[in-house]
Amino acid sequence: MLRSEDHDEYVRTMGVELGTVVALLSHKLIELQIVWNQYRQLFGEDEDTVHLLNRTAGLFFQVVQDQLWDSVLIGISKMTDPASTGKKRNLTLYALPDLIEDVDLCVIIRRMCIEAETEAQFARDHRNKRIAHEDHLHATDKESHALPGVSREAVENMLESIRAVLNTLNHHYRDTEVCYQSFVDYSGGRLLVSKLRKLEWLEGDDVARAEGD
């Protein structure tokens, strides 16, 4: 997670306005990547894990899967929203270009924001018509008004486009790259799966011993 000293470093190298926005967006992206990584660990790595979760508590983990998935799509959509809604400002990638004094860099970042928004259109369609709002035509006739499918590869591409915007600024102002998608995980999905496998093995061992008696 983003620490206060990290925030101070962004402000020191980028100035108060730009540094604050980049720091906050970085924090949001890290949170989003954590949720996505949990989804991948539970439902996107191998079929054996999915079967284990279904055997353990299929309905519960179906709810978890759907909520994690939708949470990621909402997070991607929010980060690629317009810089303002009416008179209210939004914390999005589009808030960045107007805060950059370097004209050439401003042009590059604005172009990359447009690319990220285009990449995220799948997520935005689902956010606008299914998750945050209930589109009448889609709700009443899903076959004729189907939403575009979203694959795990598409989500990875969306996240990469967002990371690219922020890391272009990190390179320019801080001469570094942030691995937003990588973090030390001691208590996430993999630990849960490991404990469930162990529990299932112990329960099977208990049954075997009982049958032996």
Kinemage of the C-alpha trace (Angstrom):
@kinemage 1
@onewidth
@group {chain A} dominant
@subgroup {mainchain}
@vectorlist {calphas} color= white
{ca met a 1} P 0.000 0.000 0.000
{ca leu a 2} L 1.090 3.614 -0.521
{ca arg a 3} L 2.829 5.003 2.544
{ca ser a 4} L 2.914 8.640 3.645
{ca glu a 5} L 6.593 8.867 2.698
{ca asp a 6} L 5.729 7.663 -0.809
{ca his a 7} L 3.123 10.415 -1.070
{ca asp a 8} L 5.704 12.963 0.054
{ca glu a 9} L 8.133 11.693 -2.583
{ca tyr a 10} L 5.552 12.164 -5.344
{ca val a 11} L 4.902 15.721 -4.167
{ca arg a 12} L 8.616 16.478 -3.896
{ca thr a 13} L 9.409 15.296 -7.433
{ca met a 14} L 6.223 16.326 -9.262
{ca gly a 15} L 4.935 19.324 -7.347
{ca val a 16} L 1.950 19.550 -5.021
{ca glu a 17} L -0.941 19.294 -7.483
{ca leu a 18} L 0.422 16.699 -9.894
{ca gly a 19} L 2.237 14.755 -7.169
{ca thr a 20} L -0.884 14.505 -5.026
{ca val a 21} L -3.032 13.241 -7.897
{ca val a 22} L -0.413 10.702 -9.035
{ca ala a 23} L 0.026 9.492 -5.451
{ca leu a 24} L -3.726 9.010 -5.015
{ca leu a 25} L -4.121 7.292 -8.390
{ca ser a 26} L -1.179 5.032 -7.562
{ca his a 27} L -2.874 4.074 -4.313
{ca lys a 28} L -6.112 3.288 -6.163
{ca leu a 29} L -4.250 1.222 -8.756
{ca ile a 30} L -2.458 -0.787 -6.074
{ca glu a 31} L -5.808 -1.516 -4.392
{ca leu a 32} L -7.262 -2.538 -7.751
{ca gln a 33} L -4.307 -4.810 -8.528
{ca ile a 34} L -4.662 -6.483 -5.113
{ca val a 35} L -8.303 -7.308 -5.828
{ca trp a 36} L -7.425 -8.571 -9.314
{ca asn a 37} L -4.583 -10.708 -7.974
{ca gln a 38} L -6.972 -12.292 -5.456
{ca tyr a 39} L -9.363 -13.089 -8.280
{ca arg a 40} L -6.580 -14.678 -10.299
{ca gln a 41} L -5.307 -16.729 -7.345
{ca leu a 42} L -8.748 -18.143 -6.613
{ca phe a 43} L -10.348 -18.497 -10.030
{ca gly a 44} L -7.758 -17.926 -12.734
{ca glu a 45} L -4.790 -20.202 -12.128
{ca asp a 46} L -5.951 -23.817 -12.488
{ca glu a 47} L -9.083 -25.925 -12.686
{ca asp a 48} L -8.135 -27.976 -9.614
{ca thr a 49} L -8.431 -24.868 -7.439
{ca val a 50} L -11.854 -24.029 -8.885
{ca his a 51} L -13.034 -27.590 -8.240
{ca leu a 52} L -11.743 -27.370 -4.664
{ca leu a 53} L -13.644 -24.144 -4.047
{ca asn a 54} L -16.813 -25.643 -5.521
{ca arg a 55} L -16.500 -28.709 -3.299
{ca thr a 56} L -15.897 -26.565 -0.221
{ca ala a 57} L -18.670 -23.963 -0.601
{ca gly a 58} L -19.711 -23.589 -4.227
{ca leu a 59} L -22.420 -20.940 -3.785
{ca phe a 60} L -20.284 -18.775 -1.503
{ca phe a 61} L -17.305 -18.798 -3.838
{ca gln a 62} L -19.540 -18.076 -6.839
{ca val a 63} L -20.672 -14.909 -5.045
{ca val a 64} L -17.043 -14.046 -4.230
{ca gln a 65} L -16.014 -14.605 -7.847
{ca asp a 66} L -18.778 -12.389 -9.228
{ca gln a 67} L -18.141 -9.604 -6.716
{ca leu a 68} L -14.375 -9.562 -7.243
{ca trp a 69} L -14.846 -9.518 -11.014
{ca asp a 70} L -17.336 -6.655 -10.935
{ca ser a 71} L -15.200 -4.739 -8.435
{ca val a 72} L -12.281 -4.847 -10.859
{ca leu a 73} L -14.418 -3.659 -13.776
{ca ile a 74} L -15.751 -0.779 -11.667
{ca gly a 75} L -12.237 0.163 -10.558
{ca ile a 76} L -10.957 0.225 -14.137
{ca ser a 77} L -13.956 2.301 -15.224
{ca lys a 78} L -13.475 4.856 -12.438
{ca met a 79} L -9.818 5.349 -13.300
{ca thr a 80} L -10.670 6.049 -16.948
{ca asp a 81} L -13.694 8.281 -16.339
{ca pro a 82} L -13.732 11.913 -17.575
{ca ala a 83} L -11.860 14.467 -15.477
{ca ser a 84} L -15.170 15.959 -14.360
{ca thr a 85} L -18.867 15.212 -14.151
{ca gly a 86} L -20.748 18.465 -14.508
{ca lys a 87} L -19.034 20.867 -12.109
{ca lys a 88} L -17.534 18.104 -9.971
{ca arg a 89} L -13.949 16.964 -10.517
{ca asn a 90} L -13.131 13.263 -10.668
{ca leu a 91} L -9.934 11.537 -9.589
{ca thr a 92} L -9.060 9.837 -12.870
{ca leu a 93} L -6.206 9.535 -15.342
{ca tyr a 94} L -7.770 12.391 -17.304
{ca ala a 95} L -7.029 14.721 -14.386
{ca leu a 96} L -3.313 14.394 -15.144
{ca pro a 97} L -2.653 16.188 -18.477
{ca asp a 98} L -3.817 19.621 -17.312
{ca leu a 99} L -1.453 19.409 -14.329
{ca ile a 100} L 1.664 18.779 -16.460
{ca glu a 101} L 3.687 21.842 -17.393
{ca asp a 102} L 5.952 20.054 -19.892
{ca val a 103} L 4.048 20.454 -23.173
{ca asp a 104} L 5.517 17.397 -24.886
{ca leu a 105} L 4.865 15.177 -21.854
{ca cys a 106} L 1.345 16.561 -21.571
{ca val a 107} L 0.619 15.508 -25.152
{ca ile a 108} L 2.014 12.022 -24.527
{ca ile a 109} L -0.006 11.513 -21.331
{ca arg a 110} L -3.215 12.792 -22.919
{ca arg a 111} L -2.780 10.334 -25.788
{ca met a 112} L -2.099 7.496 -23.369
{ca cys a 113} L -5.210 8.405 -21.364
{ca ile a 114} L -7.280 8.136 -24.537
{ca glu a 115} L -5.694 4.760 -25.263
{ca ala a 116} L -6.441 3.562 -21.722
{ca glu a 117} L -10.060 4.706 -22.017
{ca thr a 118} L -10.415 2.881 -25.331
{ca glu a 119} L -8.864 -0.266 -23.854
{ca ala a 120} L -11.283 -0.030 -20.911
{ca gln a 121} L -14.453 0.304 -22.981
{ca phe a 122} L -15.462 -3.290 -22.183
{ca ala a 123} L -15.358 -2.551 -18.461
{ca arg a 124} L -17.219 0.720 -18.884
{ca asp a 125} L -20.026 -0.965 -20.837
{ca his a 126} L -20.540 -3.462 -18.029
{ca arg a 127} L -20.280 -0.761 -15.345
{ca asn a 128} L -22.791 1.509 -17.080
{ca lys a 129} L -25.331 -1.089 -18.192
{ca arg a 130} L -25.114 -3.921 -15.662
{ca ile a 131} L -23.201 -3.156 -12.464
{ca ala a 132} L -23.739 0.482 -11.454
{ca his a 133} L -26.911 0.883 -13.524
{ca glu a 134} L -29.525 -1.519 -14.859
{ca asp a 135} L -29.952 -0.872 -18.575
{ca his a 136} L -33.593 -1.592 -19.420
{ca leu a 137} L -32.981 -3.096 -22.864
{ca his a 138} L -30.198 -5.359 -21.604
{ca ala a 139} L -32.174 -6.402 -18.520
{ca thr a 140} L -35.312 -7.286 -20.464
{ca asp a 141} L -33.682 -8.838 -23.537
{ca lys a 142} L -30.112 -9.940 -22.851
{ca glu a 143} L -29.902 -11.917 -26.084
{ca ser a 144} L -30.711 -8.989 -28.392
{ca his a 145} L -28.828 -6.444 -26.285
{ca ala a 146} L -25.913 -8.517 -25.083
{ca leu a 147} L -22.908 -6.857 -23.500
{ca pro a 148} L -19.445 -7.569 -24.896
{ca gly a 149} L -17.624 -10.422 -23.235
{ca val a 150} L -14.634 -9.590 -21.064
{ca ser a 151} L -11.774 -12.078 -20.807
{ca arg a 152} L -9.042 -12.211 -18.194
{ca glu a 153} L -6.600 -11.234 -20.946
{ca ala a 154} L -8.693 -8.138 -21.683
{ca val a 155} L -8.608 -7.148 -18.004
{ca glu a 156} L -4.824 -7.576 -17.963
{ca asn a 157} L -4.557 -5.326 -21.014
{ca met a 158} L -6.757 -2.679 -19.401
{ca leu a 159} L -4.643 -2.674 -16.245
{ca glu a 160} L -1.445 -2.523 -18.288
{ca ser a 161} L -2.735 0.601 -20.080
{ca ile a 162} L -3.411 2.279 -16.729
{ca arg a 163} L -0.021 1.247 -15.347
{ca ala a 164} L 1.647 2.633 -18.473
{ca val a 165} L 0.227 6.112 -17.881
{ca leu a 166} L 1.438 6.308 -14.292
{ca asn a 167} L 4.810 4.739 -15.019
{ca thr a 168} L 5.458 7.192 -17.842
{ca leu a 169} L 5.223 9.895 -15.184
{ca asn a 170} L 7.316 7.847 -12.763
{ca his a 171} L 10.037 7.520 -15.401
{ca his a 172} L 9.967 11.198 -16.311
{ca tyr a 173} L 9.914 12.711 -12.829
{ca arg a 174} L 11.398 9.999 -10.600
{ca asp a 175} L 13.532 7.899 -12.973
{ca thr a 176} L 11.870 4.730 -11.697
{ca glu a 177} L 9.139 2.216 -12.486
{ca val a 178} L 6.553 1.008 -9.999
{ca cys a 179} L 5.541 -2.661 -10.147
{ca tyr a 180} L 1.912 -1.974 -9.290
{ca gln a 181} L 0.956 -5.559 -10.091
{ca ser a 182} L 3.526 -7.160 -7.768
{ca phe a 183} L 3.445 -7.254 -3.999
{ca val a 184} L 4.292 -9.644 -1.170
{ca asp a 185} L 1.151 -11.609 -0.338
{ca tyr a 186} L 1.161 -13.581 2.897
{ca ser a 187} L -2.557 -13.724 3.568
{ca gly a 188} L -4.407 -13.790 0.264
{ca gly a 189} L -6.120 -16.294 -1.958
{ca arg a 190} L -3.206 -18.710 -2.228
{ca leu a 191} L -3.072 -19.107 1.557
{ca leu a 192} L -6.797 -19.805 1.659
{ca val a 193} L -6.503 -22.427 -1.083
{ca ser a 194} L -3.560 -24.042 0.718
{ca lys a 195} L -5.529 -24.289 3.961
{ca leu a 196} L -8.591 -25.687 2.178
{ca arg a 197} L -6.467 -28.350 0.486
{ca lys a 198} L -4.967 -29.300 3.836
{ca leu a 199} L -8.393 -29.406 5.484
{ca glu a 200} L -9.783 -31.606 2.718
{ca trp a 201} L -6.805 -33.943 3.022
{ca leu a 202} L -7.225 -34.172 6.813
{ca glu a 203} L -10.937 -34.857 6.493
{ca gly a 204} L -10.210 -37.578 3.950
{ca asp a 205} L -7.593 -39.043 6.260
{ca asp a 206} L -10.088 -39.052 9.136
{ca val a 207} L -12.625 -40.884 6.995
{ca ala a 208} L -10.035 -43.452 5.968
{ca arg a 209} L -9.087 -44.076 9.605
{ca ala a 210} L -12.746 -44.377 10.621
{ca glu a 211} L -13.390 -46.908 7.868
{ca gly a 212} L -10.273 -48.797 8.961
{ca asp a 213} L -11.625 -49.043 12.484
